[in-house]
Amino acid sequence: MIGTDASTPLLISDTAAAEIRKIMDQKNLPEGFGLRVGVKGGGCSGMSYMLGFDRKRDQDLQFNVDGITVYMDKRHGLYLMGTVVGYQDGLDARGFTFDNPNATQTCGCGSSFAA
């Protein structure tokens, strides 16, 4: 597991980190871009996870997880603290996953939650 120190509000599994680095290399992102992790209203359980690449904004926390610059809006920390971002690459499931200890309810597909 990557990103287990106290300064990192979330964790990234080894497989997810490898996939993120692969995508970043393929996209050839400009200087200053990093992985944005967040939440937004919506989804069948009330909130959905966001994962993408972006530049740092004024309200962002910035941290480094095994060479990956991660940005997260400070306001999202309440919902994401302790979350593990994983990656599945199997026959019946492929993509990023979120194991969130703050979720009180999740949907069947795992892409939305209630806190």
ROSE-4610 file (N, C-alpha, C; in Angstrom, 1 decimal, always signed):
// ROSE-4610
residu = [M/M/M/I/I/I/G/G/G/T/T/T/D/D/D/A/A/A/S/S/S/T/T/T/P/P/P/L/L/L/L/L/L/I/I/I/S/S/S/D/D/D/T/T/T/A/A/A/A/A/A/A/A/A/E/E/E/I/I/I/R/R/R/K/K/K/I/I/I/M/M/M/D/D/D/Q/Q/Q/K/K/K/N/N/N/L/L/L/P/P/P/E/E/E/G/G/G/F/F/F/G/G/G/L/L/L/R/R/R/V/V/V/G/G/G/V/V/V/K/K/K/G/G/G/G/G/G/G/G/G/C/C/C/S/S/S/G/G/G/M/M/M/S/S/S/Y/Y/Y/M/M/M/L/L/L/G/G/G/F/F/F/D/D/D/R/R/R/K/K/K/R/R/R/D/D/D/Q/Q/Q/D/D/D/L/L/L/Q/Q/Q/F/F/F/N/N/N/V/V/V/D/D/D/G/G/G/I/I/I/T/T/T/V/V/V/Y/Y/Y/M/M/M/D/D/D/K/K/K/R/R/R/H/H/H/G/G/G/L/L/L/Y/Y/Y/L/L/L/M/M/M/G/G/G/T/T/T/V/V/V/V/V/V/G/G/G/Y/Y/Y/Q/Q/Q/D/D/D/G/G/G/L/L/L/D/D/D/A/A/A/R/R/R/G/G/G/F/F/F/T/T/T/F/F/F/D/D/D/N/N/N/P/P/P/N/N/N/A/A/A/T/T/T/Q/Q/Q/T/T/T/C/C/C/G/G/G/C/C/C/G/G/G/S/S/S/S/S/S/F/F/F/A/A/A/A/A/A]
num = [1/1/1/2/2/2/3/3/3/4/4/4/5/5/5/6/6/6/7/7/7/8/8/8/9/9/9/10/10/10/11/11/11/12/12/12/13/13/13/14/14/14/15/15/15/16/16/16/17/17/17/18/18/18/19/19/19/20/20/20/21/21/21/22/22/22/23/23/23/24/24/24/25/25/25/26/26/26/27/27/27/28/28/28/29/29/29/30/30/30/31/31/31/32/32/32/33/33/33/34/34/34/35/35/35/36/36/36/37/37/37/38/38/38/39/39/39/40/40/40/41/41/41/42/42/42/43/43/43/44/44/44/45/45/45/46/46/46/47/47/47/48/48/48/49/49/49/50/50/50/51/51/51/52/52/52/53/53/53/54/54/54/55/55/55/56/56/56/57/57/57/58/58/58/59/59/59/60/60/60/61/61/61/62/62/62/63/63/63/64/64/64/65/65/65/66/66/66/67/67/67/68/68/68/69/69/69/70/70/70/71/71/71/72/72/72/73/73/73/74/74/74/75/75/75/76/76/76/77/77/77/78/78/78/79/79/79/80/80/80/81/81/81/82/82/82/83/83/83/84/84/84/85/85/85/86/86/86/87/87/87/88/88/88/89/89/89/90/90/90/91/91/91/92/92/92/93/93/93/94/94/94/95/95/95/96/96/96/97/97/97/98/98/98/99/99/99/100/100/100/101/101/101/102/102/102/103/103/103/104/104/104/105/105/105/106/106/106/107/107/107/108/108/108/109/109/109/110/110/110/111/111/111/112/112/112/113/113/113/114/114/114/115/115/115]
x = [+0.8/+0.0/+0.9/+0.6/+1.4/+0.6/+1.4/+0.8/+0.3/+1.0/+0.5/+1.0/+1.7/+2.2/+1.1/+1.3/+0.2/-0.1/+0.8/+0.5/-0.3/-0.7/-1.4/-2.8/-3.8/-5.2/-5.8/-5.3/-5.8/-4.7/-5.0/-4.0/-4.2/-3.2/-3.3/-2.6/-3.3/-2.7/-1.6/-0.8/+0.3/-0.2/-1.3/-1.8/-2.4/-3.1/-3.7/-2.6/-1.5/-0.4/+0.2/+0.4/+1.0/+0.1/-1.2/-2.1/-2.2/-2.1/-2.1/-0.9/+0.3/+1.5/+1.5/+0.9/+0.8/-0.1/-1.2/-2.1/-1.4/-0.7/+0.0/+1.0/+1.7/+2.7/+2.1/+1.0/+0.3/-0.3/-0.8/-1.4/-0.3/+0.9/+2.0/+1.6/+1.2/+0.6/+1.7/+1.2/+2.1/+2.6/+3.6/+4.2/+3.1/+3.0/+2.0/+0.7/+0.5/-0.7/-0.4/-1.5/-1.4/-2.7/-2.8/-4.0/-5.0/-6.2/-7.2/-8.2/-8.3/-9.3/-10.3/-11.6/-12.6/-14.0/-15.0/-16.3/-17.2/-18.4/-19.4/-20.8/-21.7/-23.1/-23.6/-24.4/-25.0/-24.7/-25.2/-25.1/-26.3/-26.4/-27.6/-27.6/-26.4/-26.3/-26.1/-26.0/-25.9/-24.6/-23.5/-22.2/-21.4/-20.7/-19.9/-18.4/-17.6/-16.1/-15.7/-14.7/-14.1/-12.6/-12.1/-10.7/-10.3/-9.3/-8.9/-7.5/-7.2/-5.9/-6.2/-5.5/-5.8/-4.6/-4.7/-3.7/-4.2/-3.3/-3.6/-4.5/-5.5/-6.3/-6.0/-6.5/-6.2/-6.6/-7.8/-8.3/-7.8/-6.9/-6.4/-5.4/-5.4/-4.3/-3.5/-2.2/-1.3/-0.4/-0.3/+0.5/+1.1/+2.2/+2.9/+2.7/+2.3/+2.2/+3.0/+4.2/+5.1/+5.4/+5.7/+6.0/+4.8/+3.6/+2.4/+1.9/+1.9/+1.3/-0.2/-0.8/-2.2/-2.8/-3.9/-4.6/-6.0/-6.4/-7.7/-8.2/-9.4/-10.0/-10.1/-9.7/-9.7/-11.1/-12.2/-13.5/-13.9/-13.2/-13.5/-12.8/-11.9/-11.1/-12.0/-13.1/-14.0/-14.6/-14.9/-15.5/-14.5/-13.2/-12.2/-11.1/-11.0/-10.0/-10.0/-8.8/-8.6/-9.1/-9.6/-10.0/-8.8/-9.0/-8.0/-8.5/-7.7/-8.0/-7.3/-8.0/-7.5/-7.7/-7.3/-7.5/-7.7/-8.8/-9.1/-8.9/-8.3/-8.1/-8.5/-9.8/-10.2/-11.2/-11.6/-12.6/-13.9/-14.4/-15.7/-15.7/-14.5/-14.5/-13.1/-13.2/-11.9/-12.2/-11.2/-11.3/-10.9/-10.9/-10.5/-11.6/-11.3/-12.2/-11.9/-12.9/-12.7/-13.2/-12.3/-12.7/-12.7/-13.9/-14.0/-14.6/-13.8/-14.3/-15.4/-15.5/-16.5/-17.9/-18.0/-19.2/-20.2/-21.4/-22.4/-23.3/-23.2/-24.0/-23.3/-23.3/-22.7/-23.7/-23.5/-24.4/-23.8/-24.5/-24.1/-22.8/-22.7/-21.6/-20.3/-20.5/-19.3/-18.8/-19.6/-19.1/-19.8/-20.7/-21.3/-21.5/-21.7/-21.8/-22.5/-22.9/-23.5/-22.6/-22.5/-21.6/-22.4]
y = [-1.2/+0.0/+1.2/+2.2/+3.4/+4.6/+5.4/+6.6/+6.4/+5.8/+5.5/+6.4/+7.5/+8.4/+9.4/+10.0/+10.9/+12.1/+12.5/+13.7/+13.4/+12.1/+11.7/+11.3/+12.1/+11.8/+10.6/+10.1/+8.9/+8.0/+6.7/+5.7/+5.3/+4.9/+4.4/+3.0/+2.0/+0.7/+0.7/-0.3/-0.5/-0.6/-1.4/-1.6/-0.3/+0.5/+1.8/+2.8/+2.8/+3.7/+3.4/+2.1/+1.7/+2.1/+2.0/+2.3/+3.9/+4.6/+6.1/+6.6/+6.0/+6.4/+6.1/+4.9/+4.5/+5.5/+5.9/+6.9/+8.2/+8.7/+10.0/+10.0/+8.9/+8.8/+8.8/+8.1/+8.1/+9.5/+10.2/+11.5/+12.6/+12.3/+13.3/+14.6/+14.6/+15.8/+16.9/+18.2/+19.3/+19.4/+20.2/+20.5/+21.1/+20.7/+21.2/+20.4/+19.4/+18.6/+17.5/+17.1/+16.0/+15.2/+14.2/+13.5/+14.2/+14.5/+15.1/+14.0/+14.0/+13.0/+13.9/+13.6/+14.4/+13.7/+14.4/+14.0/+15.0/+14.6/+15.6/+15.0/+15.9/+15.4/+14.7/+13.6/+12.8/+11.3/+10.5/+9.1/+8.6/+7.3/+6.7/+6.7/+6.9/+7.0/+8.4/+9.4/+10.8/+11.5/+10.8/+11.4/+10.5/+11.1/+10.3/+10.6/+9.7/+9.9/+10.6/+11.4/+12.0/+11.7/+11.3/+11.0/+11.5/+12.3/+12.8/+13.6/+14.3/+15.1/+16.5/+17.3/+18.8/+19.5/+20.8/+21.7/+22.0/+22.4/+22.8/+24.0/+24.1/+25.2/+25.8/+27.0/+27.7/+26.9/+26.2/+25.5/+24.1/+23.7/+22.3/+22.0/+20.8/+20.1/+19.5/+19.5/+18.8/+17.9/+16.6/+15.7/+14.8/+14.0/+13.2/+11.7/+10.9/+9.5/+8.7/+8.3/+7.5/+8.1/+9.4/+10.1/+10.7/+10.4/+11.0/+12.2/+13.3/+14.5/+14.4/+14.5/+14.4/+15.7/+16.2/+17.3/+16.9/+17.6/+17.3/+18.6/+19.0/+20.1/+19.9/+20.9/+20.7/+20.3/+20.8/+20.5/+19.0/+18.3/+16.9/+16.0/+16.5/+15.7/+15.0/+15.7/+15.1/+13.8/+13.7/+12.5/+11.5/+11.9/+11.0/+10.5/+11.1/+10.7/+9.2/+8.6/+7.2/+6.3/+6.9/+6.1/+5.5/+4.3/+3.6/+3.5/+4.1/+4.1/+2.8/+1.9/+0.7/+0.6/-0.5/-0.7/-2.2/-2.6/-4.0/-4.1/-5.3/-5.6/-7.0/-7.4/-8.7/-8.9/-10.1/-10.5/-9.8/-9.8/-9.3/-7.8/-7.2/-5.9/-5.3/-4.0/-3.3/-1.8/-1.3/+0.2/+0.5/+1.8/+2.2/+2.0/+1.7/+1.4/+2.3/+2.5/+3.3/+2.6/+2.4/+1.7/+2.8/+3.3/+4.5/+4.2/+4.4/+4.1/+5.0/+6.2/+7.2/+6.9/+6.0/+5.7/+5.0/+5.5/+4.8/+3.9/+4.2/+3.5/+3.6/+2.5/+2.5/+1.9/+2.3/+1.7/+0.3/-0.4/-1.7/-1.6/-0.5/-0.4/+0.1/+0.7/+1.2/+2.6/+3.3/+4.6/+5.7/+5.4/+6.5/+6.0/+7.0/+6.6/+7.7/+7.4/+8.4/+8.4/+9.6/+9.7/+10.3]
z = [+0.0/+0.0/+0.0/-0.8/-0.9/-0.3/+0.4/+0.9/+2.3/+3.2/+4.5/+5.6/+5.2/+6.3/+6.7/+7.8/+8.4/+7.6/+6.7/+5.9/+4.6/+4.4/+3.3/+3.7/+3.3/+3.7/+3.1/+2.0/+1.4/+0.9/+0.6/+0.2/-1.2/-1.9/-3.2/-3.3/-3.7/-3.8/-4.9/-4.8/-5.7/-7.1/-7.3/-8.7/-9.2/-8.4/-8.8/-9.1/-8.3/-8.6/-9.9/-10.2/-11.5/-12.7/-12.5/-13.6/-13.8/-12.7/-12.7/-13.4/-13.1/-13.8/-15.2/-15.6/-17.0/-17.8/-17.2/-17.8/-18.0/-16.9/-17.0/-18.1/-18.2/-19.3/-20.7/-20.8/-22.1/-22.5/-21.5/-21.7/-21.9/-21.5/-21.6/-21.0/-19.8/-19.1/-19.0/-19.1/-19.0/-17.5/-17.3/-15.9/-15.1/-13.8/-12.9/-12.8/-13.7/-13.6/-12.6/-11.9/-11.0/-10.9/-10.1/-10.0/-9.0/-9.5/-8.6/-8.1/-6.8/-6.2/-5.5/-5.6/-5.0/-5.0/-4.5/-4.5/-5.1/-5.6/-6.1/-5.7/-5.6/-5.4/-6.6/-6.3/-7.4/-7.2/-8.1/-8.0/-7.2/-7.2/-6.6/-5.1/-4.5/-3.0/-2.5/-3.4/-2.9/-3.3/-3.3/-3.7/-4.6/-5.5/-6.5/-6.3/-6.6/-6.6/-7.9/-7.8/-9.0/-9.0/-10.1/-10.3/-11.7/-11.8/-13.1/-12.9/-13.9/-13.9/-14.0/-13.3/-13.2/-12.6/-12.7/-12.0/-10.6/-9.7/-8.3/-8.3/-7.4/-7.2/-5.8/-5.6/-4.3/-3.1/-3.1/-2.0/-1.8/-2.6/-2.6/-1.6/-1.1/-0.4/-1.5/-1.3/-2.2/-1.5/-1.9/-1.3/-2.4/-2.0/-2.9/-2.5/-3.4/-3.1/-4.1/-3.6/-4.4/-5.8/-5.8/-7.0/-7.7/-7.3/-7.9/-7.1/-7.8/-7.1/-7.1/-5.9/-5.7/-5.2/-5.8/-5.4/-4.9/-3.8/-3.3/-2.6/-3.0/-2.3/-0.8/+0.0/+1.4/+1.9/+1.3/+1.8/+1.5/+0.7/+0.4/+1.4/+2.1/+3.1/+4.1/+4.5/+5.4/+4.9/+3.6/+3.0/+2.5/+2.3/+1.7/+2.7/+3.9/+4.8/+5.0/+4.8/+5.0/+3.8/+2.7/+1.6/+0.9/+0.4/-0.4/-1.8/-2.7/-4.1/-4.7/-5.3/-5.8/-7.3/-7.9/-9.3/-9.5/-10.2/-10.6/-12.1/-12.4/-13.8/-14.1/-13.8/-14.0/-15.1/-15.3/-16.3/-16.1/-14.8/-14.5/-14.0/-13.8/-13.3/-13.7/-14.2/-14.5/-14.3/-13.5/-13.3/-11.8/-11.5/-10.2/-9.2/-8.0/-6.9/-5.7/-4.9/-3.7/-2.5/-1.5/-0.2/+0.8/+1.1/+1.9/+3.3/+4.4/+5.7/+6.2/+5.5/+5.9/+5.3/+4.4/+3.7/+4.6/+4.8/+5.6/+4.7/+3.4/+2.4/+1.0/+0.3/-1.1/-2.1/-3.3/-4.3/-4.8/-5.6/-6.1/-7.0/-7.7/-8.6/-7.9/-6.7/-6.0/-6.4/-7.2/-7.7/-6.9/-6.1/-5.3/-3.8/-2.9/-1.5/-0.8/+0.5/+1.4/+2.6/+3.2/+4.4/+5.6]
